[in-house]
Amino acid sequence: LGKPVINANVDWIWTAEISTEWAPWLKDHAVGGINLLPASAYVEMAVAGARHLPRTEWIALVQLEMVEAVSFQAGAGTKLQMLISPESSQRFSVKFYADAGGSGEWVLTATGVLGELEGSESVEAADPQ
């Protein structure tokens, strides 16, 4: 989604436009002939966004809830926006929005939580590096 914009509330905001022409793999994710943004794309975006946050060595996507599907029409782009906001020093909310028609009306498509992965100390202790 590119580089984040940080607003006065210390939220991180990413905006991008994607289409089936820009990302042809979206054509492989169709239900009833309609191309949809797969849940794995939300995971990838959240993890990429987490890299810009402080203390990212312990951050993981610990919750993801799909709210509304994002569809793609042939030849048309869909604007996506991801907003990451601090809830505490160790938790961040992440919200995903889409503007498929270019109307400027952003629709909430998914929500999630970035935070410390439970049991992460045992995972780090088992890592031989």
Sequence and secondary structure as in RCSB ss.txt:
>XXXX:A:sequence
LGKPVINANVDWIWTAEISTEWAPWLKDHAVGGINLLPASAYVEMAVAGARHLPRTEWIALVQLEMVEAVSFQAG
AGTKLQMLISPESSQRFSVKFYADAGGSGEWVLTATGVLGELEGSESVEAADPQ
>XXXX:A:secstr
  S EE TT  EEEEEEE TTTSGGGGG EETTEEE  HHHHHHHHHHHHTTSTTGGGEEEEEEEE S  EE TT
  EEEEEEEEEEETTEEEEEEEEETTSSS  EEEEEEEEEE TTHHHHHHH   
